[in-house]
Amino acid sequence: MRESGKPTLNAFALLIQRPTWIGGKPEPADLTKIAWQGEGIYDVPIVALRDGSIIFEFTKAEAYKGGEIPAYTLPRNRKVPKEVTNANRDRVNLAYKRFVYMNAFLQAFNSGLSTIQKRGTFVQEPVDPTNYFTADKTDGAWSVFFDRGREINYPPKRSDNVEAGTLDHTLELLEKFDYEIGDQSLIILALIYTACYQYRKHQFSSAHLNAWAAVESMINVNWLNLQKKIDIKHGGHTLISKKRRNLLGGRDYTASIVSQILSICDVINDETLDRVDKARKKRNEFAHGLTTIEADDAGKAIRLATDMISEVAGIRVTSQLSTSFWI
């Protein structure tokens, strides 16, 4: 039996869910006109349509293109060939990698709304396999679809406007974080964004755990930066050999110990150390005893994560903290 394969993954897209125009209210004929475009990190072209759609042309970026699954003939034992199984796994992992990129973009975008347009917004659902869109370009015009081919339904009424400067600032944030932190910056920003969404949905324990993961990642970034700074190979005063680096990255150096060393070495200040200790204590109380995490606990952990990544990158990122309803 001949089984058909799958082509490479198309461009992915998301829709700004709060009824929004990008670049001002258009004429009806200009609904899907390109309102803004730029190039994101890792050479990903990004296009914003007037209707609030954001299209990521991952097909043009070496690190994000691909996903093809070859056609094959099912053998008599009906066991799918290994190369096909591997291709399917790679396709799924590539899609997940794209979702991280898009959620990091949303975190930077919300921060841009706060910084450039001086306003807050509700945190929409993170991009995942159930809600993302694909996009095709024909004769210079973009069409956006649900992955299974159903066309997107646009909100009938809109009152908000996204300025081009907000999107420019979004890319500036992503570029700065990538330069100072590396590819982990996307994962950290996506974790913060997910935490903000869980906060909005009153899932304060989950919000805190995601925020703590981002905080601990930033502790590790600071720890590695300190080792590099003091390494004699980079102008420091002592040699950080591979053996020593493995020791410093081992289990003997927990987040609590590392954060104390970072404070002693003036990498983080006493206020940040105190906030880290309190967030770590709350995380441990929940992880080991299911102690209730309050909204204030989660909010403080999220703000700590954004403050730490802002400090390292040298550019401010904010977190949108609001709940969807009150009981």
ABEGO torsion letter per residue (X at the ends): XBBBBBBBBBBBBBBBABBBBBGEBBBAAAAABBABBBBBBGGBBBBBBAAGBBBBBAAABAAABEGBBBBBBBBAAGBBBAAAAAAAAAAAAAAAAAAAAAAAAAAAAAAAAAAAAGBBBBBBBBBBAAABBBBBBBGGBBBBBBAAGBBBBBBABBABBBBAAAAAAAAAAAAAAAAAAEAAAAAAAAAAAAAAAAAAAGBAAAAAAAAAAAAAAAAAAAAAAAAAAABAAAGBABBBBAAAAAAAABAABBAAAAAAAAAAAGABBAAAAAAAAAAAAAAAAAAAAGBBBBAAAAAAAAAAAAAAAAAAAGBBBBBBBBBABBX
